[in-house]
Amino acid sequence: MPDLLAELRAARGACLSGKSLGERLGVSRAAVWKRIRALIQNGYLIESRHGKGYRLVREPDVLTREAVAPLLSAGLFRAGRYHHRVEVGSTNEEAVTLARAGVPEGTVVVAESQTRGRGRLGRQWLSPPGVNLSFSFVLRPRMSPNRTFQLTLLAGLALAETVQEAGFAEVTIKWPNDLLLRGRKLAGILTEMGAEMDQVHYVVVGVGLNVHMTTALFPPELQGIAIGLADVYTPSAGAVAVVPMPLRRDLLVGFLHRFETWHERYRQEGFAGVRERWLALAQIQGRRVEVNLLKEKFIGTALDMDPDGFLLVRREDDGSVSRVVAGDVALV
Ligand code: BTN
C-alpha cells in the first residue's frame, strides 16, 4: 500500500500537491491533510506552500522501532532483531544478557541514553539522552576466539565508511578502532565475548558515535580530545552548512547495511579485503606512534597491519618490530 511518508521521501524535498498525493494514495485531499498533520505532530517538519503543496523538510531524529525497522534489510540485522531502549546502564550489558539468553545473531540494542556507558580499558563512555548513537549488536561467529578481534576492525571500517558517506570525508581510523576527526576522538568500539578455548558463544560489538555532541557538552578533561559531528557541522552565523547534519537514524541504518555487506564478504573471502580497506582508511602506515601496552610504553613507526589484524610497529629504542595485540596507540 502506498504511504504518504514514502511519497514525500521519494520527492527528495520537492513539493507535491495535495491533489496528486490524494490521487497516488487513493484518498481525498482532506485525508491527505489529516495525515500530514499527524506527521507534523510526530516531529516531521513539512512545509505547506499555498498553491504548490507539501514538502518534506526534515524528519525527526528518532531511533524507535517504528522509525528504523522499516529501513532494515532482510539479512543479518533484520527488523525483528531490533530493540530500542530509552535508557539503559550500557547497551553492551543489555546485549550480553540477551546473547546469554540465546537471542539470534544480528540482535541490535540501541539506547537513547546510557547511565553506565563503558569504554575500552575500563574507561567511561558518555551517552546523554537523545544526543549520540549508542548501540550494541550480537554476533555468533564460527571461528576461534583469537580471530574475533577482526570483527572489531570490521566494525570500525564500516563506521568510518558510514561517517565519510554522510559527508565527513576527513574521518580516519586509529588502531584498533577509534574514529578520529581533526585529531580528536569521534567514536569508539568496545567488543566483548563469551567463549571457551576453541568455541565462541557470542561476540557483542558496542559502538558509540558522538553525533549532536559538541565540545562544550564534554566535561573539561575531554574537551580537546573528544569531538562530535555537530562540532564540524555548526555553520557560522548566516552561512550555509558545508555538510548537512545527518540524522542518527540514517547513520545507524547506514552502518548496519555496511557492516552486513563487509561481514558477508569477510565470511566468504576472509580478512585480506578488510585489512586492505582498513589500512586505506586509517592512513597510519609510516606514522610515528606511541604504543601503550599498560605495562610498558614505547615510541615507534607504524609499519603495517599483519594478516591477523595486529599492528606492526618498528620501535625507536632498539629498532625491533613489535606486534601490538592489545593496549592503545596514539599518533605523536
Ligand atoms: C572506547 O573506549 O573507545 C569504546 C567506547 C564504546 C562505547 C559504546 S556506546 C555503546 C556500547 N555500550 C557501552 O557501554 N559501550 C559501547
Boltz pocket constraint, residues with backbone or C-beta under 6 A from the ligand:
constraints:
  - pocket:
      binder: B
      contacts: [[A, 89], [A, 90], [A, 91], [A, 92], [A, 93], [A, 114], [A, 116], [A, 117], [A, 118], [A, 119], [A, 120], [A, 121], [A, 123], [A, 124], [A, 125], [A, 133], [A, 134], [A, 135], [A, 136], [A, 178], [A, 187], [A, 188], [A, 189], [A, 190], [A, 206], [A, 207], [A, 208], [A, 209]]
      max_distance: 6.0
